[in-house]
């Protein structure tokens, strides 16, 4: 077991004597002294072994100080995760910066459009006043845009009228669309006069109908215009990145009018407050159908 156990026998001068040997100086038997010496040696050996064992057990501080082996795969994983976290943080910061820049650009565009609308309106007013002061006639500029509202069904009508309604995307009653006015579209509107009401919308009507009833067409799905990103995703290549750009392109019949108008889903309006008075008669006869010119704005306001 332990080397120290050799001390059990005790020192030579304390070795046990044979029976019948003479007693020690103090009068105690020699075997009793030998047993006490052996017990003391055993206790001393146990104490020494205990201290040596305690010295061999490392403390918590020593364990922490010792370097631990980490697998290479774990180190590589930590490195990749740290790099990904840094990239994500940088991407979020860049996205916030881009959003602030884009928001500022959108505000500037909106202010420019408002100034443009006001300048055009002031120009028309000045020309009307100049014509009135000189006693001449002022001819209003020819309208380029029309809003067409379907007010009747097409049961029992000719296939040509039905086809024109499909081309205009007016498949349901109270649907409305924007149309660029030219010779072809005027002829189409003339053929479907009994079933539609149309006229020349102002900027206010265009803005309200898009904001209140506007939906976009993305992958043949009807998507609400709740965010400028929807418009930018579909029309960004035409420099239309927000709803105000879309309104400006429609109201001014810009170069990307066709793409912007096709992006807009046909507007689903409500029945007008108070209902239609005489849908079978033309507007000039006191009815609702046909060309209402600028009076279409009042009808659209009642149907929003």
TIMIKE-220964 format. One record per residue (C-alpha): x, y, z; residue in three letters. Coordinates in steps of 0.2 Angstrom, whole numbers, plus 2048, in hexadecimal, padded with zeros to 3 digits. Layout:
BEGIN
XYZALA;...
END
This chain:
BEGIN
800800800UNK;80A80F806UNK;81D80F809UNK;81A81781AUNK;812807820UNK;824800823UNK;82480B832UNK;81680183AUNK;8247F6842UNK;82B80584BUNK;83D80A84EUNK;8497FB853UNK;84B801865UNK;838800867UNK;8367EF860UNK;82B7E386AUNK;8347D7876UNK;8307C5877UNK;8257C0885UNK;82E7BF895UNK;83A7CD891UNK;83D7DA89FUNK;8327E98A0UNK;8367FB89AUNK;83D8088A5UNK;82C8108A9UNK;8267FF8AEUNK;81A7FD89FUNK;81B7ED895UNK;8267EE885UNK;8187E787AUNK;80C7F687FUNK;81980387AUNK;81C7FA86AUNK;8097FB866UNK;80880D86AUNK;81781185FUNK;80F807850UNK;7FE811853UNK;807821852UNK;81081C843UNK;80081883AUNK;7F882883FUNK;807832838UNK;806829828UNK;7F482C825UNK;7F683F829UNK;80584081DUNK;7FB83780FUNK;7EC842812UNK;7F7852810UNK;7FF84B800UNK;7EE8477F8UNK;7E78587FCUNK;7F68607F4UNK;7F38567E4UNK;7E185C7E2UNK;7E186C7D7UNK;7D787B7DCUNK;7C98847D2UNK;7D68927CEUNK;7E28857C8UNK;7D587D7BDUNK;7D088E7B5UNK;7E28927B2UNK;7E58837A9UNK;7E3884796UNK;7D487A78FUNK;7D487277EUNK;7C6879772UNK;7C386F762UNK;7C7877752UNK;7B587574BUNK;7AF87F75AUNK;7BB88D757UNK;7B788E745UNK;7A488E749UNK;7A789D755UNK;7B18A6748UNK;7A38A473BUNK;7968A9747UNK;79F8B974CUNK;7A28BE73AUNK;78F8BB736UNK;78A8C6744UNK;7968D473FUNK;78F8D372DUNK;77D8D3733UNK;7808E273EUNK;7888EB730UNK;77A8E7724UNK;76D8ED731UNK;7778FE732UNK;778900720UNK;7658FC71DUNK;76190972AUNK;76C916721UNK;764911710UNK;753913717UNK;75692471EUNK;75E92970DUNK;74F922703UNK;74292A70FUNK;74B93B70CUNK;74A9396FAUNK;7389346FAUNK;734944704UNK;73D94F6F7UNK;7349476E9UNK;72394A6F1UNK;72795C6F4UNK;72C95E6E2UNK;71C9566DCUNK;7119616E7UNK;71B9716E1UNK;71896A6CFUNK;7059686D1UNK;7049796D9UNK;70E9826CBUNK;7039796BEUNK;6F397F6C6UNK;6F99916C8UNK;6FE9916B6UNK;6ED98C6B1UNK;6E59996BCUNK;6F09A76B5UNK;6EC9A26A3UNK;6D99A26A7UNK;6DB9B36AFUNK;6E59BA6A0UNK;6D99B4693UNK;6CA9BB69DUNK;6D39CC69FUNK;6D69CD68CUNK;6C59C7688UNK;6CB9B767FUNK;6C79A5682UNK;6D299968BUNK;6D2987685UNK;6D697B693UNK;6E496E68FUNK;6DE95E688UNK;6DC950696UNK;6E8942695UNK;6E19376A3UNK;6D09306A7UNK;6C99266B5UNK;6BC91A6AFUNK;6AF9126BBUNK;6A39046B7UNK;6919076BCUNK;6878FA6B4UNK;6888E76B0UNK;68A8E169EUNK;67D8D369DUNK;6768D168CUNK;6828DD683UNK;68C8DA674UNK;69D8D0674UNK;6A68E066FUNK;6A08EA67EUNK;6A58DB689UNK;6B68DA682UNK;6B98ED684UNK;6B48EB696UNK;6C18DD698UNK;6CE8E8690UNK;6CB8F669CUNK;6CC8EA6AAUNK;6BA8EE6B0UNK;6B48DD6B4UNK;6A98E26C3UNK;69C8F06C7UNK;6A48FF6D0UNK;6B58FB6CAUNK;6C09096C4UNK;6D090B6BAUNK;6DB9196B3UNK;6DC91A6A0UNK;6E8924695UNK;6DD92E689UNK;6E192C676UNK;6D7929667UNK;6D691666AUNK;6D091767CUNK;6C4925678UNK;6BC91A66BUNK;6BB90B678UNK;6B3917685UNK;6A691D678UNK;6A190B675UNK;69E907687UNK;69691868CUNK;686910693UNK;69090569FUNK;69D9116A6UNK;69F9226ADUNK;6B092B6AAUNK;6B893C6ABUNK;6C89456AEUNK;6CF9436C0UNK;6D99506C9UNK;6E994C6D3UNK;6DF94B6E4UNK;6D393E6DCUNK;6E29346D6UNK;6EB9356E7UNK;6DC9306F1UNK;6D69226E6UNK;6E891A6E6UNK;6EA91D6F9UNK;6D99176FEUNK;6D59096F1UNK;6E69056EAUNK;6ED8F46E8UNK;6FC8EE6DEUNK;6FE8DF6D3UNK;70D8D46D6UNK;70F8C36CFUNK;6FC8C36CBUNK;6F88C66DDUNK;6EE8D56E5UNK;6FA8DE6F1UNK;6F58ED6FBUNK;7008FD6F9UNK;7048FD70CUNK;717900709UNK;7229096FCUNK;72C8FA6FAUNK;71D8F16F1UNK;71E8FF6E4UNK;7318FF6E3UNK;7318EC6E1UNK;7268ED6D2UNK;72A8FE6CAUNK;73B9026D0UNK;7439006BFUNK;73890E6B9UNK;73E91A6C7UNK;72E9186D0UNK;7339146E2UNK;72491A6EDUNK;71191D6ECUNK;7149306E8UNK;71E92B6D9UNK;7109206D4UNK;70392E6D6UNK;70E93A6CCUNK;71092E6BEUNK;6FD92A6BDUNK;6F893D6BFUNK;7049436B2UNK;7039346A6UNK;7169326A6UNK;72192769BUNK;71E9186A7UNK;70B91A6A8UNK;70890A6A0UNK;7129006ACUNK;70C90A6BBUNK;6F99086B6UNK;6FB8F56B2UNK;7038F36C4UNK;6F48FB6CCUNK;6E58EE6CFUNK;6D48F46C9UNK;6CD8FF6D7UNK;6BE8F86E0UNK;6B39066E5UNK;6A39066EFUNK;69290B6EAUNK;69091E6EAUNK;6889266F9UNK;6769296F4UNK;67891C6E6UNK;6779206D3UNK;66892A6CDUNK;6669256BBUNK;6739196B5UNK;66A9166A4UNK;66B92869FUNK;67A932699UNK;68293F6A5UNK;67D94D699UNK;66B94769BUNK;66B9476AEUNK;6719356AFUNK;68292D6B5UNK;68A9256A6UNK;69692C699UNK;6A393A69AUNK;6A19456AAUNK;6B194F6A7UNK;6B79566B7UNK;6A79516C0UNK;6AE9406C1UNK;6B89456D1UNK;6A89486DBUNK;6A19366D6UNK;6B292E6DBUNK;6B29376ECUNK;6A09306EFUNK;6A791F6EBUNK;6B791F6F5UNK;
END
